[in-house]
Amino acid sequence: MKITEILDADSIIADLKAEGKRDVISELAEPLVKSGKVRDKNKLLDALMERERLGSTGIGENVAIPHAKSNEIETIVATFGRSNSGINFDSLDQKPVYFIFLLIAPEKSAGIHLKTLARISKLLKNPLFRQDLMKAKNEKEIYEAISREDSKLI
């Protein structure tokens, strides 16, 4: 599954305003609420923060992939945000996070959830791609960069 199948251009935030982990996750959940893909934002936030309590989803190299399963959605969805100033996400390498993919999967979707997490992780491991994301001027350019890089993966 390509990332562009679950990430809409309208679900990208080029300049996250929030500074703390919970606030950033809340800001990233907002496009899902506005689009009607998520029914109850508070339940979604609870699921995401419960996952964070198990261990930070800040995977290192300035990347975080907060994710959870929820009965608040029908199909797997994602949002993406870029922080220009960096966020303390309790990352494994203790570096600030600039790139955040938020991923929500239906409660009974273990296989696709794990495959999508792996694809996002693989995508963001590329330092040149992360540079492209940082150089992008707006949401449209970020979406185009994600689409280009995503199409390179098998």
Backbone as numpy.savetxt, mean C-alpha at the origin, in Angstrom:
# Nx Ny Nz CAx CAy CAz Cx Cy Cz
-1.61 -12.00 -11.02 -2.45 -10.82 -11.02 -1.56 -9.57 -11.02
-1.86 -8.69 -11.94 -1.10 -7.44 -12.00 -1.61 -6.47 -10.93
-0.70 -5.66 -10.43 -1.05 -4.69 -9.39 -2.08 -3.70 -9.93
-1.98 -3.36 -11.20 -2.92 -2.40 -11.79 -4.35 -2.95 -11.88
-4.52 -4.24 -11.65 -5.86 -4.82 -11.60 -6.56 -4.53 -10.28
-5.78 -4.22 -9.25 -6.36 -3.97 -7.92 -6.10 -2.54 -7.42
-5.31 -1.78 -8.17 -4.96 -0.41 -7.79 -5.48 0.55 -8.85
-6.41 1.40 -8.46 -6.92 2.44 -9.35 -6.04 3.67 -9.26
-5.98 4.45 -10.33 -5.25 5.71 -10.29 -5.82 6.63 -9.22
-7.11 6.52 -8.95 -7.77 7.34 -7.93 -7.42 6.90 -6.51
-6.73 5.79 -6.38 -6.36 5.25 -5.06 -4.89 5.52 -4.72
-4.32 6.51 -5.39 -2.93 6.88 -5.16 -2.89 8.26 -4.52
-2.04 8.40 -3.52 -1.83 9.70 -2.87 -0.36 10.04 -3.04
-0.07 11.08 -3.80 1.31 11.43 -4.14 2.04 12.14 -3.00
1.29 12.72 -2.08 1.92 13.45 -0.99 1.11 13.23 0.29
1.42 12.15 0.98 0.72 11.84 2.23 0.95 12.95 3.24
-0.10 13.36 3.91 -0.01 14.43 4.91 0.22 13.88 6.32
-0.32 12.70 6.60 -0.22 12.11 7.94 1.24 11.81 8.28
1.52 11.76 9.56 2.89 11.51 10.01 3.05 10.22 10.80
2.04 9.81 11.54 2.13 8.58 12.32 1.59 7.40 11.56
1.98 6.22 12.00 1.58 4.98 11.31 0.06 4.84 11.17
-0.67 4.96 12.28 -2.13 4.80 12.23 -2.77 5.87 11.34
-2.28 7.10 11.44 -2.84 8.19 10.63 -2.58 7.98 9.14
-1.41 7.47 8.82 -1.09 7.19 7.41 -1.98 6.07 6.89
-2.16 5.03 7.68 -3.02 3.93 7.26 -4.45 4.44 7.07
-4.89 5.30 7.95 -6.23 5.89 7.83 -6.34 6.73 6.56
-5.33 7.52 6.27 -5.33 8.35 5.06 -5.37 7.48 3.81
-4.63 6.37 3.83 -4.61 5.46 2.68 -5.92 4.69 2.52
-6.64 4.50 3.60 -7.92 3.79 3.53 -9.02 4.69 2.96
-8.84 5.98 3.04 -9.88 6.92 2.64 -10.35 6.75 1.18
-9.44 6.57 0.20 -9.92 6.37 -1.18 -10.81 5.13 -1.33
-10.56 4.10 -0.51 -11.38 2.89 -0.57 -12.78 3.15 -0.03
-12.86 4.01 0.97 -14.16 4.38 1.54 -14.92 5.25 0.54
-14.23 6.25 -0.01 -14.87 7.17 -0.96 -15.40 6.45 -2.20
-14.68 5.43 -2.64 -15.09 4.70 -3.84 -16.16 3.66 -3.54
-16.46 3.45 -2.27 -17.46 2.46 -1.88 -16.93 1.04 -1.81
-15.61 0.85 -1.94 -15.03 -0.49 -1.89 -14.96 -1.03 -0.47
-14.96 -0.10 0.50 -14.93 -0.47 1.92 -16.16 0.13 2.58
-16.85 -0.70 3.34 -18.08 -0.25 4.00 -17.82 0.47 5.31
-16.95 -0.08 6.15 -16.73 0.46 7.49 -15.23 0.72 7.70
-14.86 1.98 7.63 -13.45 2.35 7.74 -12.87 1.94 9.10
-13.63 2.09 10.17 -13.12 1.77 11.50 -12.81 0.28 11.64
-13.67 -0.58 11.10 -13.39 -2.02 11.13 -12.13 -2.33 10.33
-11.99 -1.66 9.20 -10.81 -1.86 8.36 -9.55 -1.43 9.11
-9.59 -0.26 9.72 -8.43 0.22 10.48 -8.09 -0.73 11.63
-9.12 -1.24 12.30 -8.88 -2.20 13.38 -8.13 -3.42 12.87
-8.55 -3.95 11.72 -7.89 -5.13 11.14 -6.44 -4.82 10.76
-6.22 -3.66 10.17 -4.87 -3.28 9.77 -3.96 -3.05 10.97
-4.48 -2.40 12.00 -3.66 -2.13 13.18 -3.42 -3.41 13.98
-4.36 -4.33 13.95 -4.14 -5.63 14.59 -2.98 -6.35 13.91
-2.94 -6.28 12.60 -1.83 -6.88 11.85 -0.51 -6.20 12.22
-0.51 -4.89 12.38 0.70 -4.16 12.76 1.18 -4.57 14.15
0.26 -4.89 15.05 0.64 -5.32 16.40 1.39 -6.66 16.36
1.11 -7.48 15.36 1.82 -8.75 15.21 3.26 -8.54 14.78
3.51 -7.44 14.12 4.84 -7.11 13.62 4.71 -6.06 12.55
5.65 -5.14 12.52 5.56 -4.05 11.56 5.58 -4.56 10.13
4.77 -3.91 9.29 4.78 -4.23 7.86 5.75 -3.31 7.12
6.57 -2.57 7.88 7.67 -1.81 7.28 8.77 -2.80 6.95
8.91 -3.14 5.67 9.79 -4.25 5.28 11.22 -3.83 5.02
11.50 -2.53 5.13 12.86 -2.04 4.88 12.95 -1.36 3.54
14.11 -0.73 3.30 14.35 0.00 2.05 13.29 1.07 1.80
12.81 1.70 2.89 11.84 2.82 2.80 10.46 2.38 2.34
10.13 1.10 2.53 8.87 0.54 2.04 8.07 -0.07 3.19
6.75 0.14 3.14 5.83 -0.55 4.05 4.66 -1.09 3.23
4.17 -2.25 3.63 3.02 -2.86 2.96 2.01 -3.27 4.03
1.33 -2.31 4.63 0.29 -2.69 5.59 -0.79 -3.50 4.87
-1.20 -4.58 5.48 -2.17 -5.46 4.83 -3.00 -6.20 5.87
-4.15 -6.61 5.45 -5.04 -7.38 6.32 -6.11 -8.04 5.47
-6.77 -9.00 6.09 -7.96 -9.59 5.49 -9.16 -8.99 6.20
-10.23 -8.79 5.45 -11.40 -8.15 6.03 -12.66 -8.62 5.34
-13.72 -8.76 6.12 -15.01 -9.07 5.51 -15.72 -7.78 5.07
-15.00 -6.67 5.12 -15.53 -5.37 4.69 -15.45 -5.19 3.17
-14.78 -6.10 2.49 -14.61 -5.97 1.04 -14.98 -7.27 0.34
-15.26 -7.14 -0.96 -15.66 -8.29 -1.77 -14.48 -8.87 -2.56
-13.55 -8.00 -2.94 -12.43 -8.43 -3.76 -11.17 -7.71 -3.28
-10.01 -8.25 -3.61 -8.76 -7.67 -3.15 -8.57 -6.27 -3.75
-8.13 -5.34 -2.93 -7.94 -3.95 -3.35 -6.66 -3.40 -2.73
-6.14 -2.34 -3.36 -4.92 -1.71 -2.87 -4.99 -0.19 -3.03
-4.23 0.48 -2.19 -3.97 1.90 -2.36 -2.47 2.09 -2.24
-1.99 3.21 -2.73 -0.56 3.51 -2.65 -0.38 4.95 -2.23
0.58 5.18 -1.36 0.89 6.53 -0.95 2.39 6.75 -0.89
2.76 8.00 -1.17 4.17 8.39 -1.08 4.27 9.51 -0.04
5.20 9.36 0.87 5.49 10.40 1.83 6.77 11.09 1.40
6.71 12.36 1.19 7.90 13.09 0.77 8.87 13.35 1.92
8.36 13.29 3.16 9.22 13.56 4.31 9.63 12.29 5.07
8.98 11.18 4.79 9.31 9.93 5.47 8.52 9.77 6.75
8.17 8.53 7.06 7.33 8.20 8.21 8.03 7.13 9.04
7.99 7.29 10.35 8.48 6.23 11.23 7.44 5.12 11.24
7.79 3.98 10.68 6.86 2.86 10.56 7.37 1.65 11.33
8.34 1.86 12.22 8.96 0.75 12.95 9.50 -0.31 11.99
10.11 0.16 10.92 10.61 -0.74 9.88 11.73 -1.64 10.40
11.87 -2.77 9.74 12.90 -3.73 10.12 14.29 -3.11 10.11
14.56 -2.21 9.16 15.87 -1.57 9.07 15.91 -0.20 9.77
14.83 0.15 10.44 14.70 1.41 11.19 14.78 2.67 10.32
14.70 2.51 9.00 14.72 3.66 8.09 13.30 4.21 7.94
13.19 5.51 7.64 11.85 6.06 7.40 11.22 5.44 6.15
9.90 5.44 6.12 9.16 4.88 4.99 8.67 6.01 4.10
8.90 5.86 2.79 8.43 6.82 1.80 7.35 6.23 0.91
7.33 4.91 0.78 6.43 4.23 -0.15 5.57 3.23 0.61
4.25 3.39 0.52 3.35 2.54 1.28 2.25 2.00 0.37
2.25 0.69 0.22 1.16 -0.01 -0.46 0.26 -0.56 0.62
-1.00 -0.20 0.62 -1.97 -0.76 1.55 -2.77 -1.81 0.78
-2.85 -3.01 1.33 -3.50 -4.12 0.64 -4.56 -4.73 1.56
-5.77 -4.87 1.03 -6.87 -5.48 1.76 -7.42 -6.62 0.92
-7.54 -7.77 1.54 -8.08 -8.95 0.84 -9.31 -9.46 1.59
-10.24 -10.08 0.86 -11.39 -10.69 1.53 -10.92 -11.75 2.53
-11.71 -11.97 3.53 -11.36 -12.88 4.63 -10.90 -14.26 4.14
-11.51 -14.79 3.09 -11.22 -16.15 2.64 -10.38 -16.18 1.36
-9.30 -15.42 1.35 -8.50 -15.34 0.12 -7.01 -15.46 0.38
-6.61 -16.49 1.07 -5.21 -16.64 1.47 -4.25 -16.67 0.28
-4.54 -17.45 -0.73 -3.61 -17.60 -1.85 -3.34 -16.31 -2.60
-4.39 -15.65 -3.02 -4.23 -14.41 -3.80 -3.63 -13.30 -2.95
-3.95 -13.28 -1.68 -3.40 -12.30 -0.75 -1.88 -12.43 -0.68
-1.40 -13.65 -0.48 0.04 -13.88 -0.37 0.76 -13.63 -1.69
0.16 -14.05 -2.80 0.77 -13.81 -4.11 0.89 -12.32 -4.41
-0.14 -11.57 -4.04 -0.13 -10.13 -4.29 0.91 -9.44 -3.40
1.00 -9.84 -2.15 2.04 -9.30 -1.27 3.43 -9.55 -1.86
3.65 -10.75 -2.33 4.94 -11.10 -2.92 5.23 -10.24 -4.16
4.21 -10.00 -4.98 4.40 -9.20 -6.19 4.73 -7.75 -5.84
4.02 -7.20 -4.87 4.29 -5.82 -4.45 5.71 -5.72 -3.90
6.08 -6.69 -3.08 7.42 -6.70 -2.49 8.49 -6.77 -3.57
8.28 -7.64 -4.54 9.23 -7.79 -5.64 9.34 -6.48 -6.45
8.22 -5.86 -6.70 8.17 -4.59 -7.43 9.00 -3.53 -6.71
8.83 -3.42 -5.41 9.46 -2.35 -4.64 10.90 -2.64 -4.22
11.38 -3.84 -4.50 12.78 -4.16 -4.21 13.73 -3.45 -5.18
13.23 -3.05 -6.32 14.05 -2.42 -7.35 14.34 -0.96 -6.97
15.62 -0.63 -6.68 15.95 0.74 -6.28 15.68 1.77 -7.38
15.83 1.38 -8.64 15.55 2.32 -9.73 14.06 2.65 -9.81
13.23 1.66 -9.54 11.79 1.89 -9.52 11.43 2.83 -8.37
12.02 2.62 -7.20 11.75 3.51 -6.07 12.19 4.95 -6.40
13.28 5.09 -7.13 13.71 6.44 -7.57 12.67 7.05 -8.50
12.14 6.25 -9.43 11.10 6.74 -10.34 9.87 7.20 -9.56
9.50 6.44 -8.54 8.34 6.81 -7.73 8.58 8.13 -7.01
9.80 8.33 -6.54 10.10 9.57 -5.81 10.14 10.77 -6.76
10.56 10.55 -8.00 10.65 11.65 -8.98 9.29 12.02 -9.57
8.33 11.10 -9.51 7.02 11.35 -10.13 6.40 12.62 -9.53
5.81 13.44 -10.40 5.28 14.73 -9.98 3.88 14.65 -9.39
3.12 13.61 -9.74 1.72 13.54 -9.29 1.23 12.09 -9.32
-0.04 11.92 -8.97 -0.64 10.59 -8.91 -0.60 9.89 -10.26
-0.86 10.63 -11.32 -0.87 10.05 -12.66 0.50 9.46 -13.00
1.57 10.21 -12.73 2.92 9.72 -13.02 3.29 8.53 -12.14
2.83 8.53 -10.90 3.08 7.38 -10.02 2.38 6.15 -10.58
1.12 6.30 -10.97 0.37 5.18 -11.52 1.05 4.65 -12.79
1.51 5.55 -13.65 2.19 5.14 -14.88 3.48 4.39 -14.56
4.23 4.85 -13.56 5.47 4.17 -13.17 5.17 2.77 -12.62
4.13 2.67 -11.80 3.74 1.36 -11.25 3.31 0.44 -12.39
2.53 0.96 -13.31 2.05 0.16 -14.44 3.21 -0.34 -15.29
4.16 0.54 -15.58 5.34 0.15 -16.38 6.15 -0.94 -15.68
6.43 -0.73 -14.41 7.25 -1.69 -13.67 6.50 -3.01 -13.50
5.22 -2.93 -13.23 4.39 -4.12 -13.04 4.36 -4.98 -14.31
4.34 -4.33 -15.46 4.27 -5.07 -16.72 5.57 -5.82 -17.02
6.66 -5.46 -16.34 7.95 -6.14 -16.53 8.00 -7.48 -15.77
7.16 -7.59 -14.73 7.17 -8.82 -13.94 6.36 -9.90 -14.63
6.80 -11.12 -14.47 6.09 -12.25 -15.09 4.96 -12.69 -14.19
